Amino acid sequence: MSNNLHIKAFGTPSKDDDLKEMTIDRREVQPKDIEIDILYCGVCHSDLHTARNHWGGTKYPAVPGHEIIGRITKVGDEVTKFKVGDLAGVGCLVDSCRECESCRHDLEQYCLNGSTGTYNGKDRYLNQQTFGGYSEKIIVDEDFVLQIPENLDLKAVAPLLCAGITTWSPLRHWNVKEGSKVAVVGLGGLGHMAIKLARALGAEVTLISRSPDKIQDALDLGAHAVVISTYENEMKAAAGKFDLIIDTVPYDHDINPYLATLNINGTLVLVGFIGKLENALSTPPMILGRRSVAGSVIGGIKETQEMLDFCGEHNILPEIEMINIQYINKAYERMLKSDVRYRFVIDMQSLKN
């Protein structure tokens, strides 16, 4: 006999269907588990890609959502880090093997045996996929739950758990500090967080954009300068300037023009696009300047907590638009047109009403 919890959620039964209200099963709280009543859930491009099976491998029904903020309503007998009533966050991961070299170095996102995604992963207690934060509650092992700084505005915290850590991780890995010269390609959900975080770390920050109408926004967010990539004179003036370029563009694009703007030993890191770049890399700028092209995905739990604490200290939050869950299909349409400044957050009370 099953003791699973039946939870109200919003998801899709197939790639061609809109998201709609449904009931899902979650496991009962295990000894190290935490039950979280979900207050807010951010909306990520990954949610849309998974719901519509753009990357392949989506298991249905699919319930997206991996930027989760809530309050703890129940804890297992062996939980030591949290108590009922605490604020808690859940990002993109809910489990990993804990034993491989990556996990031992707090890099659970690169678990060599495969980490468990918050949605479309495999719940090791139930013979089913994991379901995300477009739901009333979530049950997660305490080792994958994050502490939320009490001083931050809860309504806006959720996107830090994906957009925030996705840009924080490369900033830390490539040792961005006071005086570093950082460029951010693309001003969207990821790009605007990269600007805020790099600026707070003391870097000199430049936005690279195709769009002159993004200039004022970028400056307001903390960028020191903007380079319009379609203006040849501006790209030439930026040659050899940047120590790190964080490329947040979420679709196939030619990265070769940016390589010349890297300093010697500079790195361009892709965080926004998963797939094949159709334009081949031009190697002379790399070979002649010891420049690198790299990739990075989210961050481990320790690094994510570090990012949240840093945002608490510096009062850094994303720019958000609050929506009800019933608006999610329209929100996906708007995301495809980049018609959001800069991240949707769902008020999950709208599912409970």
FISEZA-567074 format. One record per residue: z, y, x of N, C-alpha, C, CB in turn. Coordinates in steps of 0.2 Angstrom, whole numbers, padded with zeros to 4 digits, always signed. Glycine has a CB too. Layout:
! FISEZA-567074
ZYXZYXZYXZYX;...
//
This chain:
! FISEZA-567074
+0000-0006+0004+0000+0000+0000+0000+0006+0004+0006+0000-0005;-0004+0011+0003-0005+0017+0007+0001+0022+0005-0012+0020+0006;+0004+0025+0010+0008+0031+0009+0005+0037+0011+0015+0030+0013;-0002+0038+0012-0005+0044+0014-0003+0049+0009-0012+0042+0014;-0004+0055+0012-0003+0061+0008-0010+0064+0005+0000+0067+0012;-0010+0065-0001-0016+0068-0004-0016+0075-0005-0017+0065-0012;-0021+0078-0001-0021+0085+0000-0027+0089-0002-0020+0087+0008;-0026+0095-0006-0032+0099-0008-0035+0102-0002-0029+0104-0013;-0042+0102-0002-0046+0104+0004-0052+0107+0001-0047+0099+0009;-0056+0110+0006-0063+0112+0004-0067+0110+0010-0063+0120+0004;-0072+0106+0007-0077+0103+0012-0083+0101+0009-0074+0096+0015;-0087+0097+0013-0094+0095+0010-0095+0088+0010-0099+0099+0014;-0098+0085+0005-0100+0078+0005-0106+0076+0009-0101+0075-0002;-0110+0081+0011-0116+0080+0015-0119+0086+0018-0122+0076+0010;-0124+0085+0022-0126+0091+0026-0130+0096+0021-0131+0089+0032;-0132+0094+0016-0136+0098+0011-0132+0101+0006-0142+0094+0008;-0126+0099+0005-0122+0102+0000-0118+0108+0002-0117+0096-0003;-0116+0112-0003-0112+0118-0002-0105+0115-0001-0112+0123-0007;-0100+0118+0002-0093+0116+0003-0090+0118-0004-0089+0120+0008;-0086+0113-0006-0082+0114-0013-0075+0110-0012-0087+0110-0018;-0071+0111-0017-0065+0109-0017-0065+0101-0018-0061+0112-0023;-0061+0098-0014-0060+0090-0014-0053+0088-0012-0065+0087-0009;-0052+0082-0013-0045+0079-0011-0046+0075-0005-0042+0075-0016;-0042+0076+0000-0042+0072+0006-0035+0068+0008-0044+0076+0013;-0036+0063+0012-0029+0060+0014-0027+0062+0021-0031+0052+0014;-0021+0063+0021-0018+0064+0028-0012+0059+0029-0015+0072+0028;-0011+0058+0035-0006+0053+0036+0001+0056+0035-0006+0051+0044;+0006+0051+0033+0013+0053+0033+0015+0056+0040+0017+0047+0030;+0020+0060+0040+0023+0063+0046+0026+0057+0050+0028+0068+0045;+0023+0056+0056+0026+0051+0061+0031+0054+0065+0020+0049+0066;+0035+0050+0069+0041+0053+0073+0040+0059+0077+0043+0047+0077;+0034+0060+0080+0032+0066+0084+0028+0071+0080+0029+0064+0091;+0027+0070+0074+0022+0074+0070+0026+0080+0067+0019+0070+0065;+0022+0085+0066+0024+0091+0063+0019+0092+0057+0023+0097+0067;+0022+0094+0051+0018+0096+0045+0018+0103+0044+0021+0092+0038;+0012+0106+0044+0011+0113+0043+0008+0115+0037+0007+0116+0049;+0011+0120+0033+0008+0123+0028+0003+0128+0030+0013+0126+0023;-0003+0128+0029-0008+0132+0032-0009+0139+0028-0015+0129+0032;-0008+0144+0031-0008+0151+0029-0015+0154+0030-0002+0155+0032;-0017+0153+0036-0024+0156+0037-0028+0152+0041-0023+0163+0041;-0034+0152+0040-0039+0148+0045-0045+0152+0046-0041+0141+0041;-0047+0152+0053-0052+0156+0055-0059+0152+0054-0052+0158+0062;-0064+0156+0054-0071+0152+0052-0075+0153+0059-0075+0156+0046;-0077+0148+0062-0081+0147+0068-0088+0145+0067-0077+0143+0073;-0092+0147+0071-0099+0144+0071-0099+0136+0071-0103+0147+0077;-0094+0134+0075-0094+0126+0075-0093+0123+0068-0088+0124+0080;-0089+0127+0064-0088+0124+0057-0095+0123+0054-0083+0129+0053;-0099+0129+0054-0105+0128+0051-0110+0123+0054-0109+0135+0051;-0110+0123+0060-0114+0118+0064-0112+0111+0062-0114+0118+0071;-0106+0109+0061-0103+0103+0059-0105+0101+0052-0096+0102+0061;-0103+0106+0048-0104+0105+0040-0112+0103+0039-0102+0111+0036;-0116+0106+0043-0123+0105+0042-0126+0100+0047-0127+0112+0042;-0122+0097+0051-0125+0092+0055-0130+0094+0060-0127+0086+0051;-0129+0101+0062-0134+0103+0067-0134+0100+0074-0133+0111+0068;-0128+0097+0076-0127+0094+0082-0128+0086+0081-0120+0096+0085;-0128+0084+0075-0128+0077+0074-0121+0074+0075-0133+0073+0079;-0120+0068+0071-0114+0064+0072-0109+0067+0067-0111+0065+0079;-0110+0071+0062-0105+0073+0058-0103+0067+0053-0107+0079+0054;-0097+0066+0052-0095+0061+0047-0093+0065+0041-0088+0057+0050;-0095+0062+0035-0094+0065+0029-0089+0061+0024-0100+0066+0025;-0085+0064+0020-0085+0071+0019-0082+0075+0025-0081+0073+0013;-0084+0081+0026-0082+0085+0032-0078+0091+0029-0088+0087+0036;-0072+0092+0032-0068+0097+0031-0067+0101+0038-0061+0095+0028;-0071+0107+0038-0070+0111+0045-0064+0115+0045-0076+0115+0045;-0063+0119+0051-0058+0123+0052-0053+0121+0058-0053+0123+0046;-0054+0125+0063-0050+0123+0069-0047+0129+0072-0054+0119+0075;-0045+0134+0068-0042+0140+0070-0036+0141+0064-0046+0147+0070;-0031+0137+0065-0026+0136+0060-0019+0140+0062-0025+0129+0059;-0017+0144+0057-0010+0147+0057-0006+0145+0051-0011+0155+0058;+0000+0143+0052+0004+0141+0046+0012+0141+0048+0002+0135+0043;+0016+0138+0043+0023+0137+0044+0024+0130+0044+0027+0142+0039;+0029+0128+0048+0031+0121+0048+0036+0119+0042+0035+0119+0055;+0034+0114+0038+0037+0112+0032+0041+0106+0033+0033+0112+0027;+0039+0102+0039+0043+0095+0040+0041+0093+0047+0040+0090+0035;+0046+0090+0050+0046+0088+0057+0048+0080+0058+0050+0092+0062;+0045+0077+0062+0047+0070+0063+0053+0069+0067+0041+0066+0067;+0056+0063+0067+0063+0062+0070+0063+0064+0077+0065+0055+0069;+0058+0063+0081+0058+0064+0088+0055+0071+0091+0053+0058+0091;+0054+0075+0086+0051+0082+0088+0057+0086+0091+0048+0085+0081;+0055+0089+0097+0060+0093+0100+0058+0100+0101+0061+0090+0107;+0051+0102+0100+0049+0108+0102+0049+0113+0096+0042+0108+0105;+0049+0111+0090+0048+0115+0084+0053+0113+0079+0041+0114+0081;+0055+0117+0074+0059+0116+0069+0056+0119+0062+0066+0119+0070;+0058+0116+0057+0056+0118+0050+0057+0126+0050+0059+0115+0044;+0051+0129+0047+0051+0137+0046+0048+0140+0052+0058+0139+0046;+0047+0137+0058+0043+0140+0063+0036+0142+0061+0044+0136+0070;+0034+0147+0064+0026+0148+0064+0023+0143+0069+0025+0156+0066;+0017+0141+0067+0014+0136+0072+0006+0137+0071+0016+0129+0070;+0003+0135+0077-0004+0136+0077-0007+0129+0079-0007+0141+0081;-0013+0128+0076-0017+0122+0079-0024+0124+0080-0017+0116+0073;-0027+0123+0086-0033+0125+0088-0038+0119+0087-0033+0127+0095;-0043+0118+0092-0048+0114+0092-0047+0106+0093-0054+0116+0096;-0041+0105+0096-0039+0098+0098-0032+0096+0094-0038+0098+0105;-0032+0090+0092-0026+0087+0089-0023+0081+0093-0027+0085+0082;-0027+0078+0098-0025+0073+0102-0029+0072+0108-0025+0066+0098;-0027+0068+0113-0031+0066+0119-0028+0059+0121-0032+0071+0124;-0031+0056+0127-0028+0050+0129-0021+0051+0133-0032+0047+0134;-0020+0057+0135-0014+0059+0139-0013+0056+0146-0008+0057+0135;-0018+0052+0148-0017+0048+0154-0022+0049+0159-0017+0041+0152;-0028+0051+0157-0033+0052+0162-0032+0058+0167-0040+0053+0159;-0036+0059+0172-0035+0064+0177-0035+0071+0173-0040+0064+0182;-0040+0072+0169-0040+0079+0165-0034+0080+0161-0046+0079+0160;-0032+0075+0157-0026+0076+0153-0020+0078+0158-0024+0070+0149;-0019+0074+0163-0013+0075+0168-0013+0082+0171-0013+0070+0173;-0019+0085+0171-0020+0092+0174-0020+0097+0168-0026+0093+0178;-0018+0096+0162-0018+0100+0156-0025+0102+0154-0013+0106+0158;-0030+0098+0155-0036+0100+0153-0039+0095+0148-0041+0099+0159;-0035+0094+0142-0036+0090+0137-0043+0090+0134-0031+0090+0132;-0046+0096+0134-0052+0098+0132-0058+0094+0135-0054+0105+0132;-0056+0092+0141-0061+0088+0145-0058+0080+0146-0062+0091+0152;-0054+0078+0142-0052+0071+0142-0057+0066+0143-0048+0069+0135;-0056+0062+0149-0061+0058+0151-0062+0052+0146-0060+0055+0158;-0058+0051+0142-0058+0046+0137-0060+0048+0130-0052+0042+0136;-0061+0055+0130-0063+0058+0123-0057+0061+0120-0067+0053+0119;-0057+0068+0119-0051+0071+0116-0053+0070+0108-0050+0078+0118;-0048+0071+0104-0049+0071+0097-0049+0078+0094-0043+0067+0093;-0055+0079+0091-0056+0086+0088-0052+0087+0081-0063+0087+0086;-0050+0093+0080-0046+0094+0074-0050+0092+0068-0044+0102+0073;-0056+0092+0068-0060+0089+0063-0066+0085+0066-0063+0095+0058;-0068+0081+0062-0074+0076+0064-0072+0072+0070-0080+0080+0066;-0065+0071+0072-0063+0067+0077-0061+0060+0073-0057+0070+0081;-0056+0056+0077-0054+0050+0074-0046+0050+0074-0056+0044+0078;-0044+0050+0068-0036+0050+0067-0034+0043+0069-0034+0051+0060;-0030+0043+0074-0028+0036+0077-0023+0032+0073-0025+0037+0084;-0020+0036+0068-0016+0032+0063-0019+0030+0057-0010+0037+0061;-0025+0033+0055-0029+0032+0049-0036+0030+0051-0029+0037+0044;-0039+0025+0048-0045+0023+0050-0050+0028+0047-0047+0016+0048;-0050+0034+0049-0055+0039+0046-0055+0045+0051-0052+0042+0039;-0060+0049+0049-0061+0055+0053-0055+0060+0052-0068+0059+0052;-0054+0065+0057-0049+0070+0056-0052+0075+0051-0047+0073+0063;-0048+0079+0048-0050+0084+0043-0047+0091+0046-0048+0083+0036;-0050+0096+0045-0048+0102+0048-0044+0107+0043-0054+0106+0050;-0044+0113+0045-0039+0118+0042-0041+0121+0035-0038+0123+0046;-0047+0119+0033-0049+0122+0026-0045+0117+0021-0057+0121+0025;-0039+0117+0021-0035+0113+0017-0028+0116+0017-0034+0106+0021;-0024+0113+0012-0017+0115+0011-0012+0114+0017-0014+0112+0005;-0013+0108+0020-0008+0106+0025-0012+0102+0030-0002+0102+0022;-0008+0102+0036-0011+0098+0042-0005+0094+0045-0015+0102+0046;-0006+0088+0047-0001+0084+0051-0003+0083+0058+0001+0078+0048;+0000+0086+0063-0002+0086+0070+0004+0084+0075-0005+0093+0072;+0003+0080+0080+0007+0078+0085+0010+0085+0088+0004+0074+0090;+0016+0085+0089+0019+0092+0092+0016+0094+0098+0027+0091+0093;+0014+0089+0102+0011+0091+0109+0004+0095+0108+0010+0085+0113;+0002+0095+0102-0005+0099+0101-0004+0105+0096-0010+0094+0099;+0003+0106+0095+0004+0112+0091+0006+0118+0096+0010+0110+0086;+0004+0124+0094+0006+0130+0098+0011+0135+0095-0001+0134+0099;+0014+0138+0099+0019+0143+0096+0016+0150+0096+0025+0144+0101;+0017+0153+0090+0014+0159+0089+0018+0165+0090+0011+0160+0081;+0017+0170+0094+0021+0176+0095+0022+0179+0088+0018+0181+0100;+0029+0181+0087+0031+0183+0081+0029+0191+0080+0039+0183+0080;+0027+0194+0085+0025+0201+0084+0018+0202+0082+0026+0205+0091;+0014+0197+0082+0007+0198+0081+0006+0198+0073+0003+0193+0084;+0001+0201+0071-0001+0201+0064-0004+0194+0062-0006+0207+0062;-0001+0190+0058-0003+0183+0057-0010+0183+0054+0002+0180+0052;-0012+0188+0050-0018+0188+0047-0024+0187+0052-0019+0194+0042;-0023+0190+0058-0028+0190+0063-0028+0185+0068-0029+0197+0065;-0022+0182+0069-0021+0177+0075-0026+0172+0075-0014+0175+0074;-0028+0169+0069-0031+0162+0069-0037+0162+0074-0034+0161+0062;-0042+0167+0074-0047+0166+0079-0046+0166+0086-0052+0172+0078;-0040+0168+0088-0038+0167+0095-0038+0159+0097-0030+0170+0096;-0037+0155+0092-0036+0148+0094-0043+0145+0096-0033+0144+0088;-0049+0148+0095-0055+0146+0097-0059+0151+0101-0059+0143+0091;-0060+0157+0097-0064+0162+0101-0060+0165+0106-0065+0168+0096;-0053+0166+0105-0049+0168+0111-0049+0164+0117-0042+0169+0108;-0047+0157+0116-0046+0153+0121-0053+0151+0125-0043+0146+0119;-0059+0151+0121-0065+0150+0124-0067+0155+0129-0070+0150+0118;-0065+0161+0128-0066+0167+0133-0061+0167+0138-0068+0173+0129;-0055+0166+0136-0049+0166+0141-0050+0161+0146-0043+0165+0137;-0052+0155+0145-0052+0150+0150-0056+0152+0156-0054+0143+0146;-0063+0154+0155-0067+0156+0160-0064+0162+0164-0074+0157+0158;-0061+0166+0160-0058+0172+0164-0053+0170+0169-0055+0177+0159;-0049+0165+0167-0043+0163+0171-0046+0158+0177-0038+0159+0167;-0051+0154+0175-0053+0149+0180-0057+0153+0185-0058+0144+0176;-0061+0158+0184-0064+0162+0189-0060+0168+0191-0071+0164+0186;-0054+0168+0190-0049+0172+0193-0050+0179+0192-0048+0171+0200;-0052+0181+0186-0053+0188+0184-0046+0192+0185-0056+0189+0177;-0046+0198+0188-0040+0202+0189-0042+0209+0190-0036+0199+0196;-0037+0213+0192-0038+0220+0193-0044+0221+0197-0032+0223+0195;-0049+0225+0195-0054+0227+0199-0060+0222+0199-0052+0227+0206;-0060+0216+0196-0065+0212+0195-0071+0215+0190-0063+0205+0191;-0077+0213+0192-0082+0216+0188-0085+0211+0183-0088+0219+0192;-0084+0211+0177-0086+0206+0172-0091+0209+0167-0079+0204+0168;-0096+0205+0166-0101+0207+0160-0100+0202+0155-0108+0207+0163;-0101+0204+0149-0101+0200+0143-0108+0200+0139-0095+0202+0138;-0111+0195+0138-0118+0195+0135-0117+0193+0128-0123+0190+0138;-0118+0198+0123-0118+0196+0116-0111+0199+0113-0118+0189+0115;-0112+0203+0108-0106+0206+0105-0105+0203+0098-0106+0213+0104;-0102+0197+0098-0100+0193+0091-0093+0191+0092-0105+0187+0090;-0091+0186+0088-0084+0183+0088-0081+0182+0095-0084+0177+0084;-0086+0178+0099-0083+0177+0106-0084+0183+0110-0088+0171+0109;-0089+0187+0110-0090+0193+0114-0085+0198+0114-0097+0196+0113;-0083+0199+0108-0078+0205+0107-0071+0203+0110-0077+0207+0099;-0070+0196+0109-0063+0194+0112-0064+0194+0120-0062+0187+0110;-0070+0192+0123-0070+0192+0130-0069+0199+0132-0077+0190+0132;-0072+0204+0129-0071+0211+0131-0064+0213+0131-0075+0216+0126;-0060+0212+0126-0053+0214+0125-0049+0210+0130-0050+0212+0118;-0050+0204+0131-0046+0200+0136-0047+0202+0143-0047+0192+0135;-0054+0203+0145-0055+0205+0152-0053+0212+0153-0063+0205+0153;-0053+0216+0149-0050+0223+0150-0043+0223+0151-0052+0228+0143;-0039+0219+0147-0032+0218+0148-0030+0215+0154-0029+0214+0142;-0034+0211+0157-0033+0208+0164-0035+0213+0169-0037+0202+0165;-0037+0219+0168-0038+0224+0173-0045+0224+0175-0034+0223+0179;-0050+0220+0172-0057+0220+0175-0061+0227+0173-0061+0214+0172;-0066+0228+0176-0071+0233+0174-0076+0229+0170-0074+0237+0180;-0077+0231+0164-0080+0227+0159-0087+0230+0156-0076+0225+0153;-0092+0227+0156-0098+0229+0154-0101+0224+0149-0104+0230+0160;-0103+0227+0143-0107+0223+0138-0115+0223+0140-0106+0226+0131;-0118+0217+0140-0125+0217+0140-0127+0215+0133-0127+0212+0146;-0132+0219+0130-0134+0218+0124-0141+0220+0123-0130+0221+0118;-0145+0216+0118-0151+0219+0116-0151+0225+0112-0155+0213+0113;-0146+0226+0109-0145+0231+0103-0142+0237+0105-0142+0227+0097;-0145+0243+0105-0142+0249+0107-0137+0251+0101-0147+0255+0107;-0137+0248+0095-0132+0250+0090-0125+0247+0091-0135+0248+0083;-0125+0243+0096-0118+0240+0098-0114+0244+0103-0119+0233+0101;-0118+0249+0106-0114+0253+0111-0108+0256+0109-0119+0259+0113;-0107+0259+0104-0101+0262+0102-0095+0257+0100-0102+0267+0096;-0097+0252+0097-0092+0247+0096-0090+0244+0102-0096+0241+0091;-0094+0242+0107-0092+0239+0113-0087+0244+0117-0098+0238+0118;-0088+0250+0117-0084+0255+0120-0077+0256+0116-0087+0262+0120;-0077+0255+0110-0071+0256+0106-0067+0249+0107-0073+0256+0098;-0070+0244+0108-0066+0238+0110-0064+0237+0117-0071+0232+0109;-0066+0242+0121-0063+0242+0128-0068+0241+0134-0058+0237+0129;-0074+0240+0132-0079+0240+0137-0080+0247+0141-0086+0238+0135;-0081+0247+0147-0082+0253+0151-0089+0255+0151-0080+0252+0158;-0094+0251+0150-0101+0252+0150-0105+0247+0146-0104+0253+0157;-0111+0249+0144-0115+0245+0141-0122+0245+0144-0116+0247+0133;-0125+0239+0145-0132+0238+0148-0136+0235+0142-0132+0234+0154;-0142+0239+0141-0146+0236+0136-0151+0232+0140-0150+0242+0132;-0151+0225+0138-0155+0221+0142-0163+0222+0141-0153+0214+0140;-0165+0225+0136-0172+0226+0135-0175+0232+0139-0174+0227+0128;-0170+0236+0142-0172+0242+0145-0172+0240+0153-0167+0248+0144;-0178+0240+0156-0179+0237+0162-0175+0241+0167-0186+0237+0164;-0175+0248+0166-0171+0252+0171-0164+0251+0171-0173+0260+0170;-0161+0249+0166-0154+0248+0165-0152+0241+0169-0151+0248+0158;-0157+0236+0168-0155+0230+0171-0156+0230+0178-0160+0224+0168;-0161+0234+0181-0162+0235+0188-0156+0239+0191-0168+0239+0189;-0153+0244+0187-0147+0247+0190-0141+0243+0190-0146+0253+0185;-0141+0237+0186-0135+0233+0186-0136+0227+0191-0134+0230+0179;-0141+0227+0195-0143+0222+0200-0137+0221+0205-0149+0223+0204;-0135+0215+0206-0129+0213+0211-0123+0216+0209-0131+0216+0217;-0121+0217+0203-0115+0221+0201-0109+0216+0199-0116+0225+0196;-0111+0211+0196-0105+0207+0192-0103+0201+0196-0108+0205+0185;-0096+0200+0196-0093+0194+0199-0093+0188+0194-0085+0196+0200;-0093+0190+0187-0093+0185+0182-0097+0188+0176-0086+0183+0180;-0101+0183+0173-0104+0185+0167-0102+0180+0162-0112+0185+0168;-0100+0182+0156-0098+0177+0151-0103+0178+0146-0091+0178+0148;-0107+0172+0145-0113+0173+0140-0111+0169+0134-0119+0169+0144;-0110+0173+0129-0108+0171+0122-0113+0170+0117-0103+0176+0119;-0120+0171+0119-0125+0170+0114-0125+0163+0111-0132+0172+0117;-0125+0162+0104-0125+0155+0102-0131+0152+0100-0121+0156+0095;-0137+0154+0103-0143+0151+0102-0147+0151+0109-0147+0154+0096;-0152+0147+0109-0157+0146+0115-0159+0153+0117-0162+0141+0114;-0158+0155+0123-0161+0161+0126-0162+0161+0133-0156+0167+0124;-0166+0165+0136-0168+0165+0143-0162+0169+0147-0174+0169+0144;-0159+0165+0151-0153+0168+0155-0155+0170+0162-0148+0162+0156;-0162+0169+0164-0164+0171+0171-0163+0179+0172-0171+0169+0171;-0165+0183+0167-0164+0190+0168-0157+0192+0171-0166+0194+0162;-0152+0188+0168-0145+0190+0170-0143+0188+0177-0140+0187+0165;-0146+0183+0180-0144+0181+0187-0145+0186+0192-0149+0175+0189;-0150+0191+0191-0150+0196+0196-0145+0201+0196-0157+0199+0196;-0141+0201+0191-0135+0206+0190-0129+0203+0193-0134+0208+0183;-0129+0197+0195-0123+0194+0198-0122+0196+0205-0123+0186+0198;-0116+0197+0207-0115+0198+0214-0116+0192+0218-0108+0201+0215;-0115+0192+0225-0115+0186+0229-0109+0182+0227-0115+0188+0237;-0110+0176+0226-0105+0171+0224-0103+0172+0217-0098+0172+0228;-0107+0176+0213-0106+0177+0206-0108+0171+0202-0109+0183+0204;-0105+0171+0196-0106+0165+0191-0107+0168+0184-0100+0160+0191;-0112+0165+0181-0114+0166+0174-0111+0159+0171-0121+0167+0173;-0107+0160+0166-0104+0154+0162-0106+0155+0155-0096+0154+0163;-0109+0149+0153-0111+0149+0146-0105+0146+0142-0117+0144+0145;-0104+0150+0136-0098+0147+0132-0101+0147+0125-0092+0152+0133;-0107+0150+0123-0109+0151+0116-0114+0146+0114-0111+0158+0115;-0118+0143+0118-0123+0139+0116-0123+0132+0119-0130+0142+0119;-0123+0127+0114-0123+0120+0116-0130+0117+0114-0118+0116+0112;-0134+0115+0119-0140+0113+0118-0145+0114+0124-0144+0116+0112;-0151+0113+0124-0156+0113+0129-0159+0120+0130-0161+0108+0129;-0158+0123+0136-0162+0130+0137-0169+0128+0138-0158+0134+0143;-0173+0131+0135-0180+0130+0135-0183+0133+0142-0184+0132+0129;-0181+0139+0144-0183+0142+0150-0180+0139+0156-0182+0150+0150;-0184+0136+0160-0181+0133+0166-0177+0139+0171-0186+0130+0171;-0172+0136+0174-0168+0141+0179-0173+0143+0184-0162+0138+0181;-0173+0149+0186-0176+0151+0192-0171+0151+0198-0179+0159+0191;-0173+0147+0203-0168+0145+0208-0167+0151+0214-0169+0139+0211;-0173+0155+0215-0172+0160+0221-0166+0164+0220-0178+0164+0221;-0164+0167+0214-0158+0171+0214-0152+0167+0215-0158+0175+0207;-0152+0161+0214-0146+0157+0215-0145+0155+0222-0146+0150+0211;-0151+0153+0225-0150+0151+0232-0149+0157+0237-0157+0147+0234;-0153+0162+0235-0152+0168+0240-0146+0172+0239-0158+0172+0239;-0142+0170+0234-0136+0174+0233-0130+0170+0232-0137+0179+0227;-0130+0163+0233-0125+0158+0231-0122+0160+0224-0120+0159+0237;-0127+0161+0220-0125+0162+0213-0124+0155+0209-0129+0167+0209;-0120+0155+0204-0119+0149+0200-0121+0150+0193-0112+0146+0201;-0123+0145+0189-0123+0144+0182-0118+0139+0180-0130+0143+0179;-0114+0140+0176-0108+0135+0174-0108+0135+0166-0102+0137+0177;-0104+0131+0164-0102+0130+0157-0094+0129+0156-0106+0124+0153;-0092+0131+0150-0085+0130+0149-0084+0130+0141-0081+0137+0152;-0079+0126+0140-0077+0124+0133-0070+0125+0131-0080+0117+0130;-0068+0129+0126-0061+0130+0124-0056+0130+0130-0059+0125+0119;-0050+0127+0129-0045+0126+0135-0040+0121+0133-0042+0133+0136;-0036+0119+0138-0031+0114+0136-0025+0118+0132-0028+0111+0142;-0020+0114+0130-0014+0116+0126-0010+0121+0130-0010+0110+0124;-0009+0120+0137-0005+0124+0141-0008+0131+0142-0004+0121+0148;-0015+0131+0143-0019+0137+0144-0019+0141+0137-0026+0135+0147;-0020+0137+0132-0020+0141+0125-0014+0144+0124-0022+0136+0120;-0008+0141+0125-0002+0144+0124-0001+0150+0129+0004+0139+0126;-0003+0150+0135-0003+0155+0140-0007+0161+0137-0006+0153+0147;-0013+0160+0134-0017+0165+0131-0014+0168+0125-0024+0162+0129;-0010+0164+0121-0007+0167+0115-0001+0171+0117-0004+0161+0111;+0003+0169+0122+0008+0173+0125+0006+0180+0128+0012+0169+0130;+0000+0180+0131-0003+0186+0134-0005+0190+0129-0009+0184+0139;-0008+0188+0123-0010+0192+0118-0004+0195+0114-0014+0188+0113;+0001+0191+0114+0008+0194+0111+0010+0200+0115+0013+0188+0111;+0010+0199+0122+0012+0204+0127+0008+0210+0126+0013+0202+0134;+0002+0210+0125-0003+0215+0125-0005+0217+0118-0009+0214+0130;-0003+0214+0113-0005+0215+0106-0012+0215+0105-0002+0222+0104;-0015+0210+0108-0022+0209+0107-0024+0204+0101-0025+0206+0114;-0028+0206+0097-0030+0203+0091-0038+0204+0090-0026+0205+0085;-0041+0199+0087-0048+0200+0085-0049+0204+0079-0051+0193+0083;-0055+0207+0079-0057+0211+0073-0059+0206+0067-0062+0216+0074;-0056+0206+0061-0057+0201+0056-0059+0204+0050-0051+0196+0055;-0062+0200+0046-0064+0201+0038-0060+0195+0035-0071+0202+0037;-0056+0197+0030-0052+0192+0026-0056+0190+0020-0045+0194+0024;-0056+0183+0019-0060+0181+0013-0056+0175+0010-0067+0178+0015;-0058+0174+0003-0055+0168+0000-0059+0162+0001-0055+0169-0008;-0056+0156+0001-0060+0150+0002-0066+0149-0002-0055+0144+0001;-0066+0152-0008-0072+0151-0013-0078+0155-0010-0070+0153-0020;-0077+0159-0005-0082+0163-0003-0086+0160+0003-0080+0170-0001;-0083+0154+0005-0085+0151+0012-0093+0150+0013-0082+0145+0013;-0096+0148+0007-0103+0147+0008-0107+0153+0009-0106+0143+0002;-0105+0158+0006-0108+0165+0007-0107+0167+0014-0106+0170+0002;-0100+0166+0017-0098+0168+0023-0103+0164+0028-0091+0166+0025;-0104+0158+0027-0109+0154+0032-0116+0158+0032-0110+0147+0030;-0118+0160+0026-0125+0163+0026-0125+0169+0030-0127+0165+0019;-0119+0173+0030-0118+0179+0033-0118+0178+0041-0113+0183+0031;-0114+0173+0043-0113+0171+0050-0120+0170+0053-0109+0165+0051;-0124+0167+0049-0131+0165+0052-0135+0172+0054-0135+0161+0048;-0133+0177+0050-0137+0183+0051-0132+0188+0055-0138+0187+0044;-0127+0185+0058-0123+0190+0062-0120+0195+0058-0126+0192+0069;-0119+0194+0052-0116+0199+0047-0109+0199+0046-0120+0199+0041;-0105+0199+0052-0098+0199+0051-0095+0203+0057-0095+0192+0051;-0090+0207+0056-0087+0211+0062-0080+0209+0062-0088+0219+0061;-0078+0204+0067-0082+0200+0070-0080+0192+0069-0081+0201+0078;-0076+0191+0065-0074+0185+0063-0071+0184+0056-0068+0182+0068;-0073+0179+0052-0070+0178+0046-0064+0174+0046-0075+0174+0041;-0059+0176+0042-0052+0172+0042-0051+0171+0034-0046+0176+0045;-0050+0165+0033-0048+0163+0026-0041+0163+0024-0051+0155+0025;-0040+0167+0019-0033+0167+0016-0032+0160+0012-0031+0173+0011;-0028+0156+0015-0028+0149+0012-0024+0149+0006-0025+0144+0017;-0020+0154+0004-0017+0155-0003-0022+0154-0008-0013+0161-0003;-0029+0156-0007-0034+0156-0012-0036+0148-0014-0040+0159-0009;-0034+0144-0009-0035+0137-0011-0029+0134-0015-0036+0132-0005;-0024+0137-0014-0018+0134-0018-0017+0137-0025-0011+0136-0014;-0020+0142-0026-0019+0145-0033-0022+0141-0038-0022+0152-0033;
//
